[in-house]
Amino acid sequence: MFARAVRPEPDRIEVQIGSRARFSGTLECDASIRIDGAVEQGEIRTPANVILAESALVQCDIFAQVVSIRGKFKGVIQADRVELLDGSQVSGILNVNSFYMAENVVMRAAVNIRADAAADVKLPPPPTHAQIPVNPARSLPPPEAEERPQPPTTTEPNPFTLRKLT
């Protein structure tokens, strides 16, 4: 009865929380979301995008494809891409694949940039030789047997010696 025949485009905004609205709870939809007002607690889930406008005050967890922030955000974001735009203030944890941050951003957050889960990073095997080979001809003498260089002895007068003028 309420099923959609066609899924909306990710950049088409179908849900908007206005600048004079306050929201608490869980918001789930399959379209992009724009927030101009306040989200006081809870979470936002969408396979599309979330946009936090300049007037947004959001304190919740967000799970989305792309999250673009111009307002204030506090919480955890799980997204493919996060964009911290000019004037945004962000605190919390950002788990992303791609990250952009403009110059005038206040950020007090941990950013975890992760690779594709299918691309496991393999460490190289340990070396077969456990010891580092040392060339005995080039080895250094022990510190106590080390000879200290002596200043050169010459019979020529030192040109920098001060002489008393008479």
C-alpha positions in Angstrom: 0.0 0.0 0.0 2.8 2.5 0.9 5.5 0.8 -1.1 7.4 2.9 -3.7 7.8 1.7 -7.3 10.8 3.8 -8.0 13.5 4.8 -5.5 14.2 8.6 -5.4 17.5 10.1 -6.6 20.1 10.5 -3.7 20.4 14.3 -4.3 16.6 14.9 -4.3 15.5 16.1 -0.9 12.2 14.7 0.3 12.5 15.2 4.0 13.2 18.6 5.6 13.3 19.6 9.2 12.6 23.4 9.2 14.5 26.1 11.1 11.7 26.4 13.7 11.3 22.6 14.2 12.8 20.4 16.9 13.1 16.6 16.6 14.0 13.8 18.9 14.0 10.1 18.0 14.8 7.9 15.0 14.3 9.2 11.5 14.5 6.6 8.7 13.8 7.2 5.1 15.2 6.2 1.6 15.6 9.8 0.4 17.9 12.7 1.2 17.3 14.7 4.3 17.9 18.5 5.0 18.0 19.8 8.5 17.7 23.5 9.2 16.3 23.1 12.8 17.3 21.1 15.8 17.7 17.3 16.3 18.1 16.9 20.1 18.8 13.1 20.3 18.3 9.8 18.4 19.6 8.8 15.0 19.1 9.5 11.3 19.3 6.7 8.8 19.2 6.9 5.0 20.9 5.3 2.1 21.0 8.8 0.5 22.4 12.2 1.7 22.0 14.3 4.9 22.5 18.1 4.7 22.9 20.1 7.9 22.3 23.8 7.0 23.9 26.8 8.7 21.1 27.0 11.3 21.1 23.3 12.2 21.8 22.2 15.7 22.1 18.4 15.6 23.0 16.0 18.4 22.4 12.5 17.2 24.0 9.6 15.2 23.8 9.8 11.4 24.1 6.8 9.0 24.1 8.0 5.4 25.8 8.0 2.0 27.1 11.6 2.2 26.8 14.0 5.1 27.4 17.7 4.4 27.6 20.0 7.4 27.5 23.8 7.6 25.8 24.0 11.1 26.6 22.5 14.5 26.9 18.7 14.9 27.7 16.4 17.9 27.6 12.6 17.6 28.7 9.7 15.5 28.6 9.7 11.7 28.9 6.5 9.7 29.0 7.6 6.0 30.8 7.0 2.7 31.8 10.7 2.6 31.7 13.6 5.1 32.0 17.2 4.1 32.7 19.8 6.8 31.8 23.1 5.0 32.7 26.7 5.8 31.4 27.7 9.3 30.6 24.2 10.6 31.3 23.1 14.2 31.7 19.3 14.7 32.5 17.1 17.7 32.3 13.3 18.0 33.4 10.5 15.8 33.4 10.4 12.0 33.7 7.0 10.3 34.2 7.6 6.6 35.8 6.5 3.4 36.2 10.0 2.1 36.6 13.3 4.0 36.7 17.0 3.1 37.2 19.9 5.4 37.0 23.6 4.5 39.3 26.2 6.2 36.9 27.9 8.6 35.8 24.7 10.5 35.9 24.0 14.2 36.4 20.3 14.7 36.8 18.3 17.9 36.3 14.9 16.5 38.1 11.6 15.7 38.2 10.9 12.0 38.5 7.2 11.1 39.2 6.8 7.4 38.7 3.2 6.4 39.5 1.4 3.2 37.0 -0.9 1.4 36.3 -3.9 3.6 37.0 -6.2 0.6 40.5 -4.9 0.2 42.3 -6.5 3.1 45.8 -5.2 3.6 48.3 -8.0 3.9 51.5 -7.6 5.8 54.7 -8.8 4.1 56.1 -12.0 5.5 58.9 -11.7 8.1 62.5 -11.8 6.7 64.1 -15.2 6.4 67.3 -14.0 8.0 66.7 -13.2 11.6 70.1 -11.4 12.0 71.5 -8.4 10.1 74.8 -9.3 8.5 77.8 -7.3 9.6 80.9 -6.8 7.4 83.8 -7.4 9.8 86.2 -5.2 7.8 83.9 -2.2 8.4 83.0 -2.8 12.0 83.8 0.0 14.4 86.3 -0.4 17.3 84.9 -0.6 20.8 84.5 2.9 22.4 87.3 2.4 24.9 89.8 1.6 22.2 88.8 4.5 20.0 91.6 6.9 19.1 90.9 10.5 19.4 92.2 12.8 16.7 95.1 15.0 17.8 95.4 18.6 16.6 97.9 19.0 13.9 101.4 20.1 15.0 103.1 22.6 12.7 106.2 24.9 13.1 104.5 27.7 11.1 103.2 30.6 13.2 99.5 30.8 13.7 98.2 33.8 11.7 95.4 34.3 14.3 97.7 34.8 17.3 97.4 38.2 18.9 100.6 40.2 19.1 101.2 43.2 21.2 101.9 46.3 19.2 104.9 48.4 20.4 
